Protein backbone atom coordinates (compact mmCIF):
# COMPACT_ATOMS: atom_id res chain seq x y z
CA UNK A 1 0.00 0.00 0.00
CA UNK A 2 1.18 3.51 -0.77
CA UNK A 3 1.39 5.50 2.46
CA UNK A 4 -0.84 8.52 2.67
CA UNK A 5 0.98 11.85 2.71
CA UNK A 6 1.11 13.25 6.23
CA UNK A 7 0.12 16.87 6.66
CA UNK A 8 0.15 18.63 10.01
CA UNK A 9 -1.53 22.06 10.26
CA UNK A 10 0.92 23.04 12.99
CA UNK A 11 3.89 22.00 10.83
CA UNK A 12 2.48 23.92 7.86
CA UNK A 13 2.00 26.99 10.04
CA UNK A 14 5.60 26.75 11.28
CA UNK A 15 6.86 26.41 7.72
CA UNK A 16 4.85 29.46 6.65
CA UNK A 17 6.18 31.51 9.56
CA UNK A 18 9.72 30.53 8.59
CA UNK A 19 9.12 31.48 4.97
CA UNK A 20 7.57 34.80 5.97
CA UNK A 21 10.56 35.56 8.19
CA UNK A 22 12.93 34.78 5.31
CA UNK A 23 10.99 36.98 2.88
CA UNK A 24 10.80 39.83 5.38
CA UNK A 25 14.54 39.57 5.95
CA UNK A 26 15.10 39.63 2.19
CA UNK A 27 12.90 42.71 1.89
CA UNK A 28 14.95 44.45 4.59
CA UNK A 29 18.44 43.46 3.47
CA UNK A 30 18.50 43.68 -0.32
CA UNK A 31 17.48 47.34 -0.60
CA UNK A 32 19.95 48.24 2.16
CA UNK A 33 22.97 46.13 1.22
CA UNK A 34 22.33 45.55 -2.47
CA UNK A 35 21.55 42.39 -4.42
CA UNK A 36 25.10 41.31 -5.17
CA UNK A 37 26.49 41.99 -1.67
CA UNK A 38 23.73 40.21 0.25
CA UNK A 39 24.45 36.52 0.88
CA UNK A 40 22.12 33.71 1.83
CA UNK A 41 23.84 33.66 5.23
CA UNK A 42 23.03 37.34 5.66
CA UNK A 43 19.37 36.56 5.02
CA UNK A 44 19.48 33.61 7.42
CA UNK A 45 21.03 35.72 10.18
CA UNK A 46 18.48 38.50 9.67
CA UNK A 47 15.59 36.02 9.71
CA UNK A 48 16.94 34.02 12.65
CA UNK A 49 16.89 30.73 10.74
CA UNK A 50 19.46 28.32 9.35
CA UNK A 51 21.20 28.87 6.04
CA UNK A 52 19.75 25.53 4.91
CA UNK A 53 16.23 26.88 5.52
CA UNK A 54 16.98 29.86 3.31
CA UNK A 55 18.30 27.65 0.50
CA UNK A 56 15.22 25.44 0.78
CA UNK A 57 13.02 28.53 0.43
CA UNK A 58 14.49 29.35 -2.99
CA UNK A 59 17.34 30.99 -4.84
CA UNK A 60 18.24 34.58 -4.02
CA UNK A 61 16.45 35.76 -7.15
CA UNK A 62 13.33 33.76 -6.28
CA UNK A 63 13.37 35.14 -2.73
CA UNK A 64 13.68 38.68 -4.09
CA UNK A 65 10.61 38.28 -6.30
CA UNK A 66 8.63 36.63 -3.52
CA UNK A 67 9.67 39.37 -1.07
CA UNK A 68 8.47 41.98 -3.55
CA UNK A 69 5.11 40.21 -3.91
CA UNK A 70 4.70 39.86 -0.14
CA UNK A 71 5.62 43.51 0.47
CA UNK A 72 3.38 44.81 -2.32
CA UNK A 73 0.35 42.56 -1.84
CA UNK A 74 0.62 40.99 1.61
CA UNK A 75 1.54 37.49 0.46
CA UNK A 76 3.63 35.92 -2.27
CA UNK A 77 2.43 33.93 -5.24
CA UNK A 78 1.31 34.42 -8.83
CA UNK A 79 -2.39 34.97 -8.11
CA UNK A 80 -3.94 38.22 -9.25
CA UNK A 81 -3.91 41.30 -7.07
CA UNK A 82 -7.67 41.45 -7.60
CA UNK A 83 -7.96 38.17 -5.67
CA UNK A 84 -6.30 39.57 -2.55
CA UNK A 85 -8.68 40.41 0.32
CA UNK A 86 -7.62 44.06 0.61
CA UNK A 87 -8.23 44.71 -3.09
CA UNK A 88 -11.53 42.80 -3.09
CA UNK A 89 -12.73 45.07 -0.28
CA UNK A 90 -11.64 48.22 -2.10
CA UNK A 91 -13.20 47.32 -5.46
CA UNK A 92 -16.43 46.21 -3.76
CA UNK A 93 -17.12 49.65 -2.34
CA UNK A 94 -20.41 50.97 -3.73
CA UNK A 95 -19.14 54.52 -4.21
CA UNK A 96 -16.84 54.69 -7.25
CA UNK A 97 -14.88 57.72 -6.00
CA UNK A 98 -14.28 56.00 -2.66
CA UNK A 99 -13.12 52.83 -4.43
CA UNK A 100 -10.77 54.69 -6.77
CA UNK A 101 -9.34 56.65 -3.84
CA UNK A 102 -8.76 53.43 -1.92
CA UNK A 103 -7.08 51.86 -4.94
CA UNK A 104 -4.74 54.82 -5.40
CA UNK A 105 -3.94 54.84 -1.67
CA UNK A 106 -3.07 51.15 -1.92
CA UNK A 107 -0.87 51.66 -4.98
CA UNK A 108 0.93 54.68 -3.54
CA UNK A 109 1.69 52.86 -0.29
CA UNK A 110 2.80 49.69 -2.11
CA UNK A 111 5.09 51.61 -4.47
CA UNK A 112 6.68 53.41 -1.52
CA UNK A 113 7.18 50.14 0.38
CA UNK A 114 8.73 48.31 -2.58
CA UNK A 115 10.89 51.08 -4.08
CA UNK A 116 14.10 49.58 -2.68
CA UNK A 117 13.17 46.11 -3.86
CA UNK A 118 12.51 47.42 -7.36
CA UNK A 119 16.04 48.85 -7.42
CA UNK A 120 17.43 45.50 -6.27
CA UNK A 121 15.40 43.70 -8.96
CA UNK A 122 16.86 45.97 -11.64
CA UNK A 123 20.38 45.05 -10.54
CA UNK A 124 19.50 41.36 -10.26
CA UNK A 125 18.10 41.28 -13.79
CA UNK A 126 21.46 42.42 -15.18
CA UNK A 127 23.26 39.30 -13.95
CA UNK A 128 20.59 36.69 -13.20
CA UNK A 129 18.50 35.16 -15.97
CA UNK A 130 15.93 33.87 -13.49
CA UNK A 131 15.49 37.33 -12.01
CA UNK A 132 15.13 38.86 -15.47
CA UNK A 133 12.50 36.28 -16.47
CA UNK A 134 10.64 36.71 -13.18
CA UNK A 135 10.57 40.48 -13.59
CA UNK A 136 9.14 40.09 -17.10
CA UNK A 137 6.49 37.78 -15.65
CA UNK A 138 5.66 40.36 -12.97
CA UNK A 139 5.20 42.94 -15.71
CA UNK A 140 2.86 40.64 -17.62
CA UNK A 141 0.82 39.95 -14.48
CA UNK A 142 0.69 43.64 -13.59
CA UNK A 143 -0.71 44.52 -17.00
CA UNK A 144 -3.32 41.75 -16.68
CA UNK A 145 -4.36 43.16 -13.30
CA UNK A 146 -4.67 46.63 -14.78
CA UNK A 147 -6.75 45.20 -17.61
CA UNK A 148 -9.11 43.98 -14.89
CA UNK A 149 -9.03 47.46 -13.36
CA UNK A 150 -10.02 48.90 -16.74
CA UNK A 151 -12.84 46.37 -16.86
CA UNK A 152 -13.99 47.55 -13.43
CA UNK A 153 -14.05 51.15 -14.71
CA UNK A 154 -16.14 50.02 -17.67
CA UNK A 155 -18.58 48.21 -15.37
CA UNK A 156 -18.93 51.36 -13.28
CA UNK A 157 -19.72 53.41 -16.38
CA UNK A 158 -16.52 55.44 -16.11
CA UNK A 159 -14.72 54.18 -19.21
CA UNK A 160 -15.79 53.52 -22.78
CA UNK A 161 -15.33 49.80 -23.58
CA UNK A 162 -13.60 50.78 -26.83
CA UNK A 163 -10.85 52.46 -24.79
CA UNK A 164 -10.01 49.39 -22.72
CA UNK A 165 -6.65 48.49 -24.29
CA UNK A 166 -5.30 52.04 -24.35
CA UNK A 167 -6.59 52.70 -20.84
CA UNK A 168 -4.85 49.53 -19.63
CA UNK A 169 -1.53 50.79 -21.01
CA UNK A 170 -2.08 54.25 -19.52
CA UNK A 171 -2.95 52.79 -16.12
CA UNK A 172 0.16 50.60 -16.33
CA UNK A 173 2.29 53.70 -16.78
CA UNK A 174 0.33 55.71 -14.22
CA UNK A 175 0.66 53.36 -11.25
CA UNK A 176 3.87 51.55 -12.22
CA UNK A 177 6.92 51.56 -9.94
CA UNK A 178 8.97 53.25 -12.66
CA UNK A 179 6.69 56.29 -12.52
CA UNK A 180 6.92 56.40 -8.73
CA UNK A 181 10.72 56.20 -8.94
CA UNK A 182 10.85 59.04 -11.49
CA UNK A 183 8.78 61.43 -9.44
CA UNK A 184 9.81 60.56 -5.87
CA UNK A 185 13.33 59.10 -6.13
CA UNK A 186 14.67 61.03 -9.12
CA UNK A 187 12.68 64.27 -9.05
CA UNK A 188 12.43 64.59 -5.28
CA UNK A 189 8.65 64.77 -4.98
CA UNK A 190 7.09 64.03 -1.61
CA UNK A 191 4.82 61.02 -1.33
CA UNK A 192 1.89 63.37 -0.73
CA UNK A 193 2.60 65.23 -3.97
CA UNK A 194 2.90 61.94 -5.85
CA UNK A 195 -0.42 60.74 -4.41
CA UNK A 196 -2.13 63.98 -5.45
CA UNK A 197 -0.69 63.61 -8.95
CA UNK A 198 -2.03 60.06 -9.16
CA UNK A 199 -5.52 61.30 -8.42
CA UNK A 200 -5.34 64.13 -10.96
CA UNK A 201 -3.82 61.86 -13.63
CA UNK A 202 -6.49 59.17 -13.17
CA UNK A 203 -9.28 61.73 -13.38
CA UNK A 204 -7.68 63.20 -16.49
CA UNK A 205 -7.50 59.75 -18.07
CA UNK A 206 -11.19 59.14 -17.34
CA UNK A 207 -12.16 62.56 -18.66
CA UNK A 208 -10.46 61.77 -21.95
CA UNK A 209 -11.52 58.12 -22.20
CA UNK A 210 -14.90 58.11 -20.48
CA UNK A 211 -18.13 56.87 -22.07
CA UNK A 212 -18.84 58.53 -25.41
CA UNK A 213 -22.27 60.03 -26.07
CA UNK A 214 -24.46 57.90 -28.32
Residue pairs with C-beta under 8 A, 6 or more apart in sequence:
18 47
18 49
18 53
18 57
19 57
20 70
21 47
21 48
21 49
22 43
22 44
22 47
22 49
22 53
22 54
22 57
22 63
23 57
23 63
23 66
23 67
23 70
23 76
24 47
24 67
24 70
25 43
25 44
25 46
25 47
26 43
26 63
26 64
26 66
26 67
27 67
27 68
27 70
27 71
27 117
28 46
29 38
29 42
29 43
29 46
30 38
30 64
30 67
30 116
30 117
30 120
31 115
31 116
31 117
31 119
31 120
32 116
33 42
34 120
34 123
35 60
35 64
35 120
35 121
35 123
35 124
36 123
36 127
38 60
40 51
40 54
40 55
40 60
41 51
41 54
43 54
43 60
43 63
44 50
44 51
44 53
44 54
47 53
47 54
54 63
57 63
58 66
59 130
60 124
60 128
61 124
61 128
61 130
61 131
61 134
62 130
62 134
64 117
64 120
64 121
64 124
64 131
65 76
65 121
65 131
65 134
65 135
65 138
66 76
67 76
67 117
68 114
68 117
68 118
68 121
68 138
69 75
69 76
69 77
69 138
70 76
71 110
71 113
71 114
71 117
72 110
72 113
72 114
73 81
73 84
73 86
73 110
74 84
74 85
74 86
75 84
78 137
78 141
80 141
80 144
80 145
80 148
81 87
81 145
82 88
82 91
82 145
82 148
82 149
86 106
87 103
87 106
90 99
90 102
90 103
90 106
91 99
91 103
91 152
92 99
93 99
93 102
96 156
96 158
99 156
100 202
101 199
103 149
104 175
104 195
104 198
104 199
104 202
105 195
107 175
107 198
108 180
108 191
108 194
108 195
108 198
111 175
111 177
111 180
112 180
112 184
112 191
114 177
115 177
115 180
115 181
115 184
115 185
118 177
118 181
119 181
121 131
121 135
124 131
124 132
124 135
125 131
125 132
125 135
126 132
142 172
142 176
143 168
143 169
143 172
146 168
146 171
146 172
146 175
147 164
147 168
149 168
149 171
150 159
150 164
150 167
150 168
150 171
151 164
153 159
153 167
153 206
154 160
154 161
154 164
157 211
158 206
158 210
158 211
159 167
159 206
159 209
159 210
159 211
160 209
160 210
160 211
160 212
162 212
163 209
166 209
167 205
167 209
170 205
170 209
171 202
171 205
173 179
174 198
174 201
174 202
174 205
175 198
180 194
183 189
183 193
183 194
183 197
184 190
184 191
184 194
189 197
